[in-house]
Amino acid sequence: MNRLRKGDQVVVIAGKNKGQRGEVTRVVGGRVYVANVNMVKRHTKPNPQANQPGGIVEREASIHASNVMLFNTATAKGERVGHKNLEDGRKVRVYRSSGEVVDL
């Protein structure tokens, strides 16, 4: 079970985008894509078959998962995440500081 999932609110804790918040749009291996964070400019060739124009395209680049923390709305801070097995057999993510279950 990963500590970060698509749709999570995260805060960047290291790098050029330190302090920025956003929503995880996808998780690929140990890297995450966060909406409107770590924007880069890519020079792309036109592709008439895909109906894609050429030019300079601005899009998100990935960030390593160790450089982001899950954002806790109750404390308004980034929090570490652990795992816990509930009595009914489910495995859930919990905030390390308070032990409360992360919203599912």
N, C-alpha and C positions, 0 to 999 in steps of 0.2 A: 504494500500500500504506500503510495507516494504521499509526501507531506503537502504537495501542491497539486491542484486540479484545475481544469478549465472552469472559468467563472469565479475563481477566488479573487478577492481584493488583496493586493500585495503592496508593500512599500520597498523601494530599492534601498539597500543599506551600504552599497559600495559602488565605486565607479563614477563615470561622468554624470550619471543621472541620479546620484544619491539624493534621497529625500522625496523623490517623485512617487506618486501612487497611481495605480491603475488596475485594470482587470486582466487576468490571464486569459489570452485568447486561444492558446494551444500549448501543449507540453510535448517536447520531443526529446526523449532520452533524459539527460540531466540538464536540459536547457528549457527555458520558458520564453514565450512571446507575450509581452505586456502591451496593452492598447495605448498608443500615443507615448510610448517610452522607448528610448534608444532608436530614434528615427535616423535613417541613413538614406542617402541619395544613390540610386542605382541608374546607370546608363543602360537602357535596353534597346535592342534592335526591334524594328517593326516585324510583326508576324501576321501576314495577311490571312493565313489559314485559320488562325485563332481570332482574327479580327482585333488584333492588339496593336495600337499605335506605338511608335518608337518615341524616344525622348528620355528625359530625366524623371524618374519615378521616385517618390519618397515613400518609404515603408518602414515597418518595424524590423529591427534585427533582434536576434535572440540574446538572452541574458542567462548566465549560468545560474542554476537554481540556488547555489550557495550565496548569491549576492542579493537575494530577495527574501523577505519575511512575510508571513501571513499577517494581514492587518486585522486587529481586534477592534471592532467598533465600540465595545464597552469601555475600553481603556484608551482608545484613539492612539494606539502604538502598535509597532510590529511585535509579534510574539513568536516564540519558539513553539513547535508543534511536536506532540508525542502521540502515541497510540495506546488504546485501552480496549480490552475485551469486556463487553457488557454481559450481564447475566443471561440474556436471551441468545448469546452466541455471536452477536454482531461485533465487528471490530470497527472502532470509530476513532477519529482524530480528536485530540484534546489540546487545549492550551496548557503549556507547562507551568505558567505562573499561577493560574487559578484552578486548573483541572477541569474547567467546564468544557462541554462538548462543542466542537466547531459546528456551525449550522450546516445541515445536510442538504 
